[in-house]
Amino acid sequence: MKHTMLGRLTLVVAIFSVLAIGVSAQDKMSGKMDDKMMGDKMGKMDNMMGHAKTTVAIIRADWCSACQKIEPTLAQLKEQYKGRINFVVLDVTTDESTRAATATARKHGLAKFFAANKKKTSTVVVLDSKHKILFKTDHNDNREAYVRAFDSAIARG
């Protein structure tokens, strides 16, 4: 009888141990999920509070003369709007740079836009935080047009 009680006690301890390990693992997994969910919620809150930045996507190539003409202006504007606007450069100079640009576009949620416009070098678009196009131009070296578009997009939040 003593051995039977000991056996049952061992079995009960073993069951509780397995349950405790399962609960611990579940807590760790739900903690990760909670962290991810919290990050998603924080991102949405940032968008609602106007913390999400405007994005400027630039499709360019080394061989494009219009790109070469507007790049000094865009370089100045990148510096001027640093920290307030996300600039995404999508380089289509070579097949390799186009593949890299495709990955960059995907990372920034611009895959459809890039697929539809990758042959249109010197294209510059201003997008709001939901990737709605607010301004689109090409072959345009008018600095003031960009300043107006950037300022307007920032003001819209």
C-alpha positions as CSV (number, residue, x, y, z in Angstrom):
1,M,0.0,0.0,0.0
2,K,2.9,2.3,0.8
3,H,4.3,1.7,-2.7
4,T,1.0,2.4,-4.3
5,M,0.6,5.8,-2.5
6,L,4.2,6.7,-3.4
7,G,3.5,5.8,-7.0
8,R,0.3,7.8,-7.1
9,L,2.1,10.8,-5.5
10,T,4.9,10.6,-8.0
11,L,2.3,10.4,-10.8
12,V,0.5,13.5,-9.5
13,V,3.8,15.4,-9.1
14,A,4.7,14.5,-12.7
15,I,1.3,15.6,-14.0
16,F,1.6,18.9,-12.2
17,S,5.1,19.4,-13.5
18,V,4.0,18.8,-17.1
19,L,1.1,21.2,-16.6
20,A,3.4,23.9,-15.1
21,I,5.8,23.6,-18.0
22,G,2.9,24.0,-20.5
23,V,1.5,27.0,-18.7
24,S,5.0,28.6,-18.5
25,A,5.5,28.0,-22.3
26,Q,2.1,29.5,-23.0
27,D,2.8,32.5,-20.9
28,K,6.0,33.1,-22.8
29,M,4.2,32.7,-26.2
30,S,1.4,35.0,-25.1
31,G,3.9,37.5,-23.9
32,K,5.5,37.6,-27.3
33,M,2.1,38.0,-28.9
34,D,1.2,40.7,-26.4
35,D,4.5,42.5,-27.3
36,K,3.7,42.3,-31.0
37,M,0.1,43.4,-30.5
38,M,1.3,46.2,-28.3
39,G,3.8,47.3,-31.0
40,D,1.0,47.2,-33.7
41,K,-1.2,49.3,-31.4
42,M,1.6,51.7,-30.7
43,G,2.2,52.1,-34.5
44,K,-1.5,52.8,-35.0
45,M,-1.5,55.3,-32.2
46,D,1.5,57.0,-33.7
47,N,-0.5,57.3,-37.0
48,M,-3.5,58.7,-35.3
49,M,-1.4,61.2,-33.4
50,G,0.3,62.4,-36.5
51,H,3.7,60.8,-35.7
52,A,3.7,58.8,-38.9
53,K,5.8,60.5,-41.5
54,T,5.1,61.4,-45.1
55,T,7.0,59.3,-47.6
56,V,8.7,60.6,-50.7
57,A,9.5,57.8,-53.2
58,I,12.0,58.6,-55.9
59,I,12.5,56.4,-59.0
60,R,15.9,57.1,-60.5
61,A,18.7,55.7,-62.6
62,D,22.3,56.7,-63.2
63,W,21.7,56.8,-67.0
64,C,18.7,59.1,-66.7
65,S,19.6,62.7,-67.6
66,A,16.4,64.1,-65.9
67,C,17.4,62.2,-62.7
68,Q,20.8,63.8,-62.8
69,K,19.2,67.2,-63.2
70,I,16.9,66.9,-60.2
71,E,19.2,65.0,-57.8
72,P,21.0,68.1,-56.4
73,T,17.7,69.6,-55.6
74,L,16.4,66.4,-54.0
75,A,19.6,66.0,-52.0
76,Q,19.1,69.5,-50.5
77,L,15.5,68.7,-49.7
78,K,16.4,65.4,-48.1
79,E,18.7,67.3,-45.7
80,Q,16.1,70.1,-45.2
81,Y,13.3,67.7,-44.3
82,K,15.5,65.1,-42.5
83,G,13.5,63.6,-39.6
84,R,10.2,64.8,-40.9
85,I,9.9,62.9,-44.2
86,N,10.9,59.3,-45.1
87,F,12.8,59.3,-48.4
88,V,12.8,56.1,-50.3
89,V,15.1,55.9,-53.3
90,L,14.2,53.2,-55.8
91,D,17.2,52.8,-58.2
92,V,16.6,51.1,-61.5
93,T,20.0,51.7,-63.1
94,T,20.8,47.9,-63.4
95,D,18.9,44.7,-63.1
96,E,20.6,44.1,-59.7
97,S,19.7,47.6,-58.4
98,T,16.1,47.1,-59.7
99,R,15.9,43.8,-57.7
100,A,17.1,45.7,-54.6
101,A,14.7,48.5,-55.3
102,T,11.8,45.9,-55.5
103,A,12.8,44.6,-52.1
104,T,13.0,48.2,-50.7
105,A,9.6,49.0,-52.2
106,R,8.1,45.9,-50.7
107,K,9.6,46.7,-47.3
108,H,8.0,50.2,-47.4
109,G,4.6,49.0,-48.6
110,L,5.2,50.5,-52.1
111,A,5.4,47.2,-54.1
112,K,2.3,47.9,-56.3
113,F,3.4,51.5,-56.9
114,F,6.9,50.5,-57.9
115,A,5.7,47.7,-60.2
116,A,3.5,50.2,-62.0
117,N,6.1,52.9,-62.3
118,K,9.6,51.4,-62.3
119,K,10.1,52.3,-66.0
120,K,9.3,56.0,-65.3
121,T,12.6,57.4,-64.1
122,S,12.8,60.8,-62.5
123,T,9.4,60.2,-60.9
124,V,8.9,61.6,-57.5
125,V,5.8,61.0,-55.4
126,V,4.7,62.2,-52.0
127,L,2.6,59.8,-50.1
128,D,0.7,60.2,-46.8
129,S,1.1,57.7,-43.9
130,K,-1.5,55.4,-45.6
131,H,0.4,55.5,-48.9
132,K,-2.2,57.7,-50.7
133,I,-0.5,59.7,-53.4
134,L,-0.6,63.4,-52.6
135,F,1.7,64.6,-55.3
136,K,3.3,63.0,-58.3
137,T,5.7,64.5,-60.9
138,D,8.5,63.5,-63.2
139,H,11.2,65.4,-65.0
140,N,10.6,68.3,-62.6
141,D,13.5,70.3,-61.2
142,N,11.3,73.0,-59.7
143,R,12.4,73.1,-56.1
144,E,9.4,75.2,-55.0
145,A,7.0,72.6,-56.3
146,Y,8.6,70.0,-54.1
147,V,8.7,72.4,-51.0
148,R,5.0,73.1,-51.4
149,A,4.1,69.4,-51.8
150,F,6.3,68.4,-48.8
151,D,5.0,71.2,-46.6
152,S,1.4,70.4,-47.5
153,A,1.8,66.7,-46.9
154,I,3.5,67.4,-43.5
155,A,0.6,69.8,-42.5
156,R,-1.9,67.1,-43.4
157,G,-0.2,64.8,-41.0
